[in-house]
Amino acid sequence: MSVIKEKLYQELALKNAAMVEGIAFNPAIFKKLDLGGVYQEQVHTLFEMDHEHHVAIPFPCGFRTPHGLHIGLRWDNRSQFSVTLDDGVYHLRDHGTILFAVDFDKRPKYYDFSTSDGVRMKTVAAYGREGVINVAYSNECALKDKGEDCLFCNANATKDAYGEKENIFWKNPRQIGETVAKAYEFGARHVNLTGGFIPERREVDYYLDVAEAIQEQTGLEDFNGTAVIGAPRDLKVIDKYKEAGFRTLAINIECWDKNYFNTICPGKVSHCGSWEHWIEAIEYASTVFGYGKVRSGIVAGIEPKAKTLEGIEYFASKGILSLSGAWCANPGSALEGHRTPTPEWHLDMAFKAYAILRKAGFTYDHLYDTSPSPTFLLHDMYRIEDETLPIFQKEAA
């Protein structure tokens, strides 16, 4: 098993580098790939994570390393990594050298279905691997018109680029309920509900309606849902999400350093309150939902590493998970063209965050139930150390 772990950590470093730097390829190589049939196609339900737009040019979502780690496909033709098609076989290369053959993500079954009002379910909830689905109820963020967008965010820009081609629209509760029910029928078991910034009263009413629709369509009182919300000015509003049936809650602080928070997230300050109020709201949410059932994301790479780790450690001491995914300078965001730190910086960040979460007693299940996707480096580290990846069972057999 130690040999397997060593190989997995080598693949983890490769995954991290490929996600940070992106992967180069000629989009024409996917023309004969059965995207939308056998293989899962990208659907831009909230963010563009490729490093440039590709309107009306379909891409696959990702693939796995030989030992089972998932790598998301992020297009960047400046990268040292590339995907090529060679005699009918796709390969991942590093500086031109073949690393391994690539088999892209298979398409989830619920993508074949539409809601009762004719909306394709793939545009309602995107599949995020391992039974997690992501519902982006809207790409429209009210902060755009006020000039107060979070500087790293490209939700509005993604809608502007892909809205007409990919039917990006506001999803109503019934559409979400039907889609979640169909995805659960085919094995999904966690739903993350998020979207652009909307006024607090409208947000809570909408989320309560969605929870009711999911319960009605699935027949599940506890549907293992995460509600991603802004910090409400009235903290008692948080109780309503728990009462409605959400198992977990996310209130994303984005930057731990107060000055970075004020600069990077101006709308979160002007509409939801100060940095201190956000911290108060996140801590209050933990008292309502319980240990390991609240997360607050920090975008790793915008502020100094020591500051982010300080935030992760503080939250962990309060029973709150903090996921620190690598910042991608998304196209269309105010920070487009900026440079995220090196892969080495991000890998070190992930290992240190993992050590903090382990020490605090958080389990893989805590991460899974609060995450928008179980493919963070932190998830991989847990599954490597706990020996729960399929490769371990295969070797044991």
N, C-alpha and C positions, 0 to 999 in steps of 0.2 A: 504493500500500500504506500510505503514511503516513496517508491519510484514513481507511482502514479501521481502522488501529490507534487513531486518535483516537476513532473511534466506539466501538470495543471497550472502550477504557478508560472512556468515559462509561458504557457498559453495565455495566462491572465495578463502578463506584461505585454504580450503581443496584442491582445484585445484592447487593452488600455491605449496603447500607442496608435492602433488603427482607428479607434474611436476619436481620439484627440486630433490626429493629423488628417483623418478622412482617408478615403480610398479612391484612387484614380481609375477610370475606365472609359471606354467609348460606349455611349448608350446604345449604339447599334448592335452590340453583342447580345442584347436581350430581346431582339426582334423575334427570334424563334423560341424563346423561353415562354412556356405556357402560363404567363402572368394572368391572373384572374380566372385560371382554371385549376391546374395542379398547384401553382405557386402563388403565395400571397403577394399582392401588389401594395405599394405604398398608398395610403389614403391620408391626406393632410387634414386631419380633424382639428388640430390646434396649432402646432408649430411646424415649420420647415426646419428639419435638422440636417439636411444636406447643406453644403457650404455655398451652394448657389441654386437658384430656382431652375426647375425643369418642367414648365407647364406643358401639358399634353404629351409628355414623354414618360412612359411608365417605368418604374424601377422596382426591383424586388426589395424586401424589407431587411433581410440579413441572412446569416448562416451560422453554422457551428464549427468550432475547432474539432480536431480529431478526437479529443477527449470530452467534448460536450459543452464547452462554454459558448454562449451566444454572442455574436458580434453583429451589431447593427451596421447597415450599409449607409455610410455618409459620403456623399460624392465630393471629391476635391481633387482636381487634376494636378495640383501641385505636390501631392503626397508621394512619399517613397513607396507606399503600398499601392498595389494595383490588382484589379481582377481582369483576367484575360480569358478568352475562349480559344482553346487549342484543340483542334481535331474533335470538336463536339464536347469537350470537357472544360468546365470553368475551373480556374486556379486562382488562388491568392498568391501574390508575389511580393517580395521585399527587394527593392532595387533591382527588379527584373528576375530575381531568383525564385523559382517555385517553392512555396512552403507546403501547400497541400491542396488537394482537389476540394471544390466547393459545391455543396448541395444546398440550394436556397430553401428558405422557410416554406413549408407547405401551407396552403390556404385553409383557414378554419371553415368548417362546414356552414356556420351560420351566415357567412358572407354570401351564400347562395340565395338568401331569403330577403323578402321585403316586408315592411310593416303593413298593417291593414289599410293604410292610406297610400300605399304604393312607394314608400321611401326605402331605398336600399339600406339594409341594416349595416353594411360596412361603413356607410357614411354617418351612422349614429354612434357606433362603438367600434373603436379600433382594437384589434387583438394584440396584446403585449407580451405573449408567451406564458407558458406554465399556468394557463387557466385564468389569467388576469385580462380584463377588458377595460378600456378607457373610454368614457363618454365625455366628449367636449360639447357641452350643450350649446355653446356659442363661441365663435371666434371674435366677436365684437367686444371690445373693451371700451367702456365709457370714458376711460382716461385719455384716449387718443385725441378727441376733440378739444380737450382741455390742455393738451400739450404736456401731460403728466404721465405718460407711459413709463413703466419700468424700462430702464435703458437697455437691458439685455433682451427684452421680449420682442418677438415678431408675430404675435397672434394676429394683430390687425393686418400686417403686411402679408401674412400667409393667406388670409381671406381675400385680400385685394388681388393676389397673384393667382390663386387657385379656386376662388369661390364659384365662378361661373362654370369652370370645367369639371369640378369635383363636387358640385352641389353642396357647398358649405353653407349651412343655414342654421337657424335657431331650432333646436329639437324640442318638441313638446313632451310632457310626461308620458303620455300613452305610447309614443314612438320608442321612448327609452325603456319603458316597462316591457313592451313586446320584444325588443331586441335583447335585453338582459335575459328574459325568460328563454328565448331561443338559444342564446349562447350557453346558458346554464344547462340546457337540454343536451348540448354537445360537449359538456365537461368543464365549462368555465366555473369558477367558484369565488371570484372576487371582482368587484366593480369599483373603479375610481371615477368619481364625478367631479368635473372641473369645468372651467370656462373663463371668459374674460370678466373684468370687473363690472359689477352692476350694483346699484344702490342696495343698502343693507336690507331694507324691508322687502324689496322685490326678491332678493336672493333667498332669504329664509322661507318665504311663502312658496317659491318655486321648488326649492329642495324638498320641502315637506310634501308637495304634490308628487314629485318624482318618487320619493320613498314609498308613498302610498300606491303609486302605479306599479312599481316593481314588486311590492308585496302581493298586490292583486294578481299580477300576471304570473309570478313564480309560485305563489302559494307559500312563500317563505316569510316568516316574521323577521328572522335574522338572515338577511341576504348577503352578509359580509360586504358592506359598502363603506367606502371612505368618502366623506364630503369634504371637498377642498373649498375653504371659504376665506373671506377677509376677516380681520379682527373686528368683531362687532363693538360698537360703542357701548351698548348695553350688554354686559357679559352674560346676563341671564338668558339671552337669546341662544347661547350655546346649549343650554339644557334641552331646547326644542329639537335639536338634531339628534340627540341621544334618544329622546322620547319617540321620535319619528321612526327609529329603527336602524339608523346608521351605527355600525359597530365601532368605527374609528373616525377620527377627524384630522384634517390637515390645515394648519394656518402657517403659511410660508413666510418666514421673516426675510429670506433671500440673502441678507448681509447681517453679520453679527455686530460689526463695528457701527456705532450709532451715526457717525459722520458719513460713512459709506451708505448706510441705509437711507439717510436723508437725501443724499445726492442721487443714488441709483434708483430709488423708489419714491419719487416725489409725490405721486398720487396716493400711495399707501399712507403717507403721512397726512396729506391734506384731507383725505376722506375717511380714514379710519383712526387717526390719532397718532400720537408720538411713538417713538421706539419703545418707550417705557410702557405705553398702553398695549402695544403688540405683545411684549413679554408677559404682561399681566394677563392678557387674554389667553395666550398659549398655556400658561401655568394653570389658569382657571379651568381650561378645557381638560387638562390632565386630571383635575379633581373630579370632574364630571364623568369622563370616559374611563379613567383608570390607568394603571401602570402599563406602558408600552402600547397604548392605544391612541396616542396623539403623536403626530410628526410635524416637524417644521423644517422645510428644506432650506439649505444654504447653497448658493451657487458658487462652487469651489473654483477659485482662480481670479475672482474680481477683487477681493480684499487680501491682505497678507495671510499666509497659511496659519500663523500663530493665532490670529484673530478668529478664523473659522474654527480651529480646534478648540479654542476657548469657549466658543458658543456650543459646540457639540458636547463638550464636557459639562458645561453648565446645564444644558437641557437634560443630559443623561442623569445628572444628580437629582433631577426632578421627575424622573421616570418618563421622559419625553425623548422620542427618537428624532435624530436629525440626519437626514440623508444629504450627502454632499456630492452630487453629480458634477462632472467636469463641465465648466462653462464652455459653451459653443457660441462663437460670435455669429449668431444667426443672421442670414441675409434679411434685410429689411428692418433690422433693429437699429437703434441709435448707435450701438457699438459695433455695427458691421465694419469689418476691416481691421478691427483690433485683434490682438493676438492673445489667445489663452496661454497659460504657462505650459512648459514642456511636458511630455509624457512622464518623465521621471518625477517631476513635481507632483503631478496628479496621482501617480502610483504610490508615492510616499504618503501623500495626503490620505489615500484610501486605507493604507495599512494602519496609520495612526488612528483614523476614525474607527476602524474595526476594533482595535485594541480597547478603545474607550467604551464602545458598545458592549463588547464581551465582558469587560470588567464590571459594567453596570448590571449585567445579568440578562440583557436582552437576548431573545432567541430568534432563530430563523423565522418562526411563525409570527413573531412580532413585526419583523421587517416585511414579511409577505403581506400581512393583513393591512398594512398602512401604506404600501408602496404603489405608485402608478405603474410600475413594471418590476418584475423580479429578476432583472438582468443587470442591476448595478454591480459594480465590483464588490461591494459589501455583501451582496447576496452570494456571489461566487465564493467569497472567502469563507462564509459560513458553511456552504455546501461542501467545500473542499475539506475543511477541518472536521466537519461532522460526518464526512464520508457518505453523503446522501445522493451524490450525483450517480446517474445510471452506470457509469463506468466502474464504480466500486462494486456494485451488485454483480456486474458482468464478470469482473475478475474473481470475486468470491465464489461464483458458480463454477 
